[in-house]
Amino acid sequence: MNLRPDPTFHATPKLAMAAPVEKLAFTLMLSPDGSQPDGLAVIDVDATSETYGQIVHSLMMPNTGDEFHHFGWNACSSALSPLTGHAFLERRYLIIPGIRSSRIYIIDVKEPLKARIHKIIEPEELFEKTGYSRPHTIHCGPEGIYVSTLGGGGKDGMDGPPGIFIMDCETFDILGRYEMDRGVQDKHYDFWWNLPRDYMISSEWALPPQYENGVVAEDLLANKYGHSIHFWDLRGRRNVQTIDLGENHQMALEIRPAHDPAKQYGFCSIVVDTTNLQGAIFTWWRNDDGTFDARKTVTIDPQPADADELPELLKGFGAVPPLITDIDLSMDDRFLYVSCWGIGEMHQYDVSDPMNPVLAGKVEIGGIVRKTPHPNGKTFGYGPQMVEISRDGKRVYWTNSLYSTWDDQFYPGERGAAMVMANVGDTGGLTLDESFWVEFPEGYRCHQIRLEGGDCSTDSFCYPNS
């Protein structure tokens, strides 16, 4: 145990923004066909380094078929909550679940260039202690590690609804299910919270048969994917309100609350509106009486395209939907970044007024039809996907793989893994860094990114900005 809190823990978002800049990034590598073990890449993001933009260490797992997707820290700034007994933890371990295997790896990165496996939790333990499967999102909370799942019990993950379970943040033992009363919630995806206000928000994607082998077109057109967000009494562990965003708003994915806990609003992304193929962002907020509301505040139009330019799934539509597959909010709550995986665009919105977002910058790269190359001339396969922002808000990183079967459905053929970075102007705007381009081993794709010392989709804060 440390004698004082980890220096990468910050009481407020403002203090996190002033912390030293990241020099390393951690990125997941996955073998899409399961023929090779998945791994963790450690990437040099120090612009003054001779190995800038290169993988400087990699750790491969002892199993195949895991499909690494999302991951997170054992501890973060939430440990400074006055309600926790864990203020002296270290941000030392990365928790990496296999979304297909339901196996969980605990990776010790105290020495990043000597990263090693600390513990492996086999799927049988997860099934026995929670009745859940397909672990997905990791959030370090004040009293433990919270893990959302995409599947219930049974071989097909359909024996009961998915949910959240909690792990001990020191032993990494699985403690059990989070929910005491889930209400109508029967699908899951992302979740996040406002710690001082004691509430949590969760979203919903799909059940395992609807995503594991690709998009089920019949279910999508019948509006059977997730389209609600759920609000929870965090410590009471019960659902207090559900807002249906409209069944045409299919796949309510990322939850991004304001980082400053004095602000009681946030954002949720919608992959596709089945009435017009638009992508959408909803702003949600808490009312004075404690209830919640949500309103659509951003729409992004599809782009017309000839059928012969489109994958089989889209040929009948004559257009490419934006396919909003990730969003991220800068630490100062000013800019929301939106990944348009289908059309090959990264959007930057000024959300200083969260009810009236304004497009402030845009980068075109990749895309189903456009296939826009990187400024260095290299082909960026697929489109902008998982996005991560530096704490100071000056650099935005992203990768290009969504999920192996969905990659294959929307972008047939192997397109290669890529990770890029864009610099942010003082008043907004995005410019791709021509010298930053990460090459990954052949046969691998890359998904989520974590930054050394924390980032904008990792930490939650317990104290308001002064």
N, C-alpha and C positions, 0 to 999 in steps of 0.2 A: 504494500500500500504506500502511496505517496504521502509526504508530510504536508503537502499543500495541493490544491486542485491542479489538474493538468493545465498547462498554460494554453492549450488549444481550446479550453472551455471558456466561454464568454457569457457574462451576465446579460448583455444586450446585443442586438444586431449591430448597433453602432460601434461597439468595441470589437466585434468580429471583423468588421470592415477595415479597421485600423491594424489588424494583426499582420505579421509577416506574410508575404505572398507565397503561394505554393511553388515548390520546386519539383515535386513528383506528383504523378497521377496514377491511379490504379484502374485498370480496365479489364473487364471480363472477356475471355475468348471462349467461343463455343464451337464444337464440331457439329455441323448441321446434320450430318448423317449418323452421328454417334460412333464413327469408326475410330476416332482418336479421343483421348481424354480431354476434357475441358481444362482451362487454366486461367491463371491470373497474370496479367502483364503489368510490370512497373515501368512507367514511361517518364522520361526526363522532360520536364516542361520549363526548365530554367533557360531563358533566352540567351544567357551569357555562357552556357555550357557547350562544350565541343560535341556532346551527344544529344543536343536539343532535338526533341521530336523523335527520339529513338527508344525502343524497348531496351532497358538496361538490366532487366532481370525478369525471368518468368518462372512460374511455379505450376507444374502440371499435376493433375490429380491422379490417384491410383485406379480410378474407375472410368468406365465409358458410359455414355447414355444419360448424363446428368442434365444437359442443356442449361448452362448458366444463363441467368437473365438479369435479375436485380440483386443487389447486395447492400450491406450497410455496416455501421460501426457497432461495437459492443457498448460504447459510451460516448456521450457528446455533451453539449452545453446544457442539456436538460438535467444533467446530474447536479447542477447548481440549484435546483428547485429547493425551497425551504422545507418541502415535504419528504425529501429523499434522505436516505442514509448512505448514499453512494457518492458524495461529493469528491472523494479522493480516489476514484477510479482513474485508470489511464485509457485514453483513446489508443488502444493497442491492437485490437483484434478486428478482423473483417469477418462478418457472418455471411457466407455464400450458400444459398440454397440451390439445389438442382430442381428446376421446375418440372422436369419429366420424371426424375428418379425419386423425388421427395427426400433425397439425402441432403444433409446440411454439413458444410465444412466450416470449421473455425480456424482462421488463418492468423498466425502471429506475425505482424508486420512492424514490430518494435524496431527491428533493423530491416528496412524495406528491401535492401539488396540481398538479404538472407531470409526472405519470407519463408515460413515453414508451416506445415499443417500441425496445429495444436490438438485438434480433436475432430473426429467424424461422428456425426449422429446419424445412425442408420434409419431408413424409413420405417422400419417396424416399431421403433420407439415413438416416432411421431404418431403413427396410426394408433398405437395402444393408448397413449396418454391424452390424445386430443380428438381422435376420430376424424381428423382433417388430413388432406394431402395436397400436393402441388404448392409448396411454400413459395411466396412471391416477394412481397415488400418487407424490408427490415427497417424498423425505427427504434432508436435507443430512447427509452422512456426513463422517468425519474426512478422507478423501482424495478426495472427489468428491461428485457429486449422484447419488443412486440413484433410479431410476424403474421402478416396476412397470408391467407391461402386461397387457392382458386378451385379446390376440390374438397368434397366431403369424403366419407369413408367408402370402402369397397374398391374393387379393381378399377372400375371406370370413374371413380370419384363422385358417384351420384347417390351414395347412401347418406342422405342428409345434406344440408347446406354447408358451404365453406364458411370460414370465419377467421378469427384472430386467435393466436395462442401466445403465451408469454414464456420466455426463457429466463433463467437466472443469469444475471450479467457477470457473475464471477465464476460459477461452476459450469455454466451453459447447459444445465439440466433443464429439460422441458417441464414446466410447472403445470400447465393445463390450459384449458380454454379461457378466453377473456370474457365472453358474453354470459351475462346472467339472464337477460331478456333481449332477444334480437328483434322482436316485433316482426315486421313483414320482410326483413332482409333475407334474401335467399340466394344472392350472387355476391361476389366480392371482387375487388381489385385493389385500389389504393386506400390509404387512410392517413390522416394527420390530425393535429389537435391545437388547441390554445390552452396551455398548461395552467396559467393563473385563473382563467375563466372556467376551467374544468369541463370542457366539452371536446368531443372528437367528431370528425366528419369522415365518412367512408363512401366509396363509389363502387360501381359494379361493371364488370366486363361481360363475362360469359361463363357457362358451365363447361367442364372438360370436353364433352363431345362437340361443342360449338367452336372450339378453338384449336384443339390439339392437332387436327389433321387439316387445318386451314379454315377459312371462312365457309360457313354453310350458307350458301346463297339463299336457299329457301327460308331459313330462319331469319336472315337479315331482312329480306323483303317482307316477311311477316312480322317484323319488329319484335323479335323474340330475344334480342340481346339486351343487356342492361341499359336502363335509361333513368335511374333514380339515384339520388344522393341521400345519405342517412346521417342523422345527427344523434349523438350519444352523450349521455351523462358519463363522463370519462371514468370517474371513480365509482359511480354506482353501477357501471358496466351494463347500461341498459339503453336501448333505442328510445329516444324521446320524440323524434319527428322524422318523417320521410317526405321528401319532395320528389314527385315524379316530374322530370323535365320535359315530358312528352314522349310517347312511344316512338315517334319518328326520329328522335335524337338518340341514335343507336351508339352504344358503347361509351358510357360516361367513365372516363379514365382518371387522369391525374388530378389530385387534390392539392392545391397550393394556397394555404392560408397566408395572410400577411405575416411577415417575420416579427414585427413589433407587436407584442401581445396586447398592447393597448388598443389596437385596431381589430375590429371584429368583422372582418370580411375576408374573402378569398376567391379563388377561381377553380373552375372545373372544365375540362376539355371534353368535347364530343367528337368522335371520329368522323361520323357521317350522318347527315340528315337524309333520310330515305325519300323525302318528298322532292328534294332538289339537288342532292349530292353535295351540298355545302358542308364545310366543317364549321364548328361553332365553339365559342367560349361563353360560359355562364359565369356571372359574378353572383356569389351568395353572400348574405350578410345576416347579422343577428339584430333583431329588433329590441327596443327598450324593455319589452315584456318577456324577453328570453326566447321568443319564437324565432324561426328563421324563414328567410325568403330567398328566392333566386330569380335572376333575370338574364336573358340572352343579351350579351353586350358586344360580341364580335361574331361576324360571319365571314367566311372565306369561300369564294365561288370556285366551282370546278372549272377545268379548262377543256374546251372542245378538242376532239382528236378523232382521226379516222380510225375505223374499226381495226384495220390491219396494223395499226401502231399499238394496239391495246392487248393486254393479256386476255385470255379466254373469259375470265370472270367479268370483265368490263366491256367486252365487244358490243353488247346490246345497248349500252348507254351512250356511246359516241362521245364520251368525255372522261377525263381523269378527275376524280374527287381529290381534294387536298389531302385527306386522310391525316387528320391531326392526331399524332401518336405520342407526343410528349409536350409538356409545357414546363417552364421553370421561371421563378420569380427572383429578381435580383434582391440582394440583402437589404437595400434601402427601400424596397417595395415600390420602386419607380418603374422598372421595365419588366414586362412579361415576354418571355421568348416562346415561340410557338413553332414546333416542328411540323412542316407540311410534307410528310413522307411521300405522298403520291405525286405531287407536282414538283418536288425538288426545290423547296424554298424554306428558309428559316426567317420568320417574321419577328420583329421587335416592336412591341407596343408600349407606349408611354401610358402607364396606368396610375399616374399620380391622382387622377380622378377615376377610381375603380369602376364607376358606373358609365364612364365614357372613354374607353381606351382609344388611343390615337396611334396609327401606324407611324413609327419613327425610323424604321430601318428594315432592310430586307437583303438577303443573300440568296442567289439562285445557284444551286449545285445539285447534280444528279437529277432524278425524276424519271418517271415511267416513259414519258415521251421526249422531253427536252434533252435529258442526258447531259446536262451542262457540266463541262469539265472544271476541275480546280484551276485557279490562276497559274499553278505551276505546270499545267498542261495534262496532268494525269486524270484518268477517268475515275469519277466518284460513283461507284456502284450504288444501286438502290437510291435512297434519299436521306435527308437529315432526319435523324431519329433521336436517340437518347441525348439530352442536352444537359450540360452542367456549367454553372457560372462561378467564376472566382469570387472569393469573399468581397474583394474590393470592387467588383462589378465591371472590371476593365477587360476581362477575357471570357469568351464563351466557347466551350468545347462541345463537339458532338461527334457521334458515331453514326453508322448507317444501317445496321441490321435490326429488324423488328422482332421477329420470331421465326424460326427456321422454316416452318411450313407456310407461313404467310409471305416470307421472302420469296419462296419458290412459286407461290401462286400469283403474286403481283409483279415479280421480276424474274421470270423463268431463266434458268441458267445461272451458273456461279458468277457473281459480280465482284467478289473480293472485298475484304474488310478494309475499312478506312476510318481514321480519326483525324479531325481537322480542328482549327481554332480561328476565331474571328476576334479582332480588336474592336472595342467599343469607343466611340467618340465621346468627348466631354459632354456634349449635349444630345447624345444618342447617335444612331447610325452604326452600321456594321461593315467591317472590311476584313476579308479573309487574309490570314497571315500566309504569304506565299511560301515561307520557309518552314512552316509547321505542317508536316504530313507524316503520319505514323504508318509504317509498313508492318503488317502482321504475317505470321507464318502461313504458307499456302495451305488451303483446306480449312481455314478457320474464318469465322465471322466474329464481330465484336459488338458488345451491347453497352451496358451501363458503365459510367465513369464515376469514380470517387477521387476527390482531391486531398492531398496531404493536409492535415490540420482542419478538415471540414470544408463544407461547401454549402451551396444554397438549397439543396434538397436533402441535406443531412440533419442539420442542427435545428432544434426548437429552443426558444428562449423563455426565460422565466421572469424577466424584468423589462419594463418599458424603456425605450430610448429617453434620455433626459432632454 
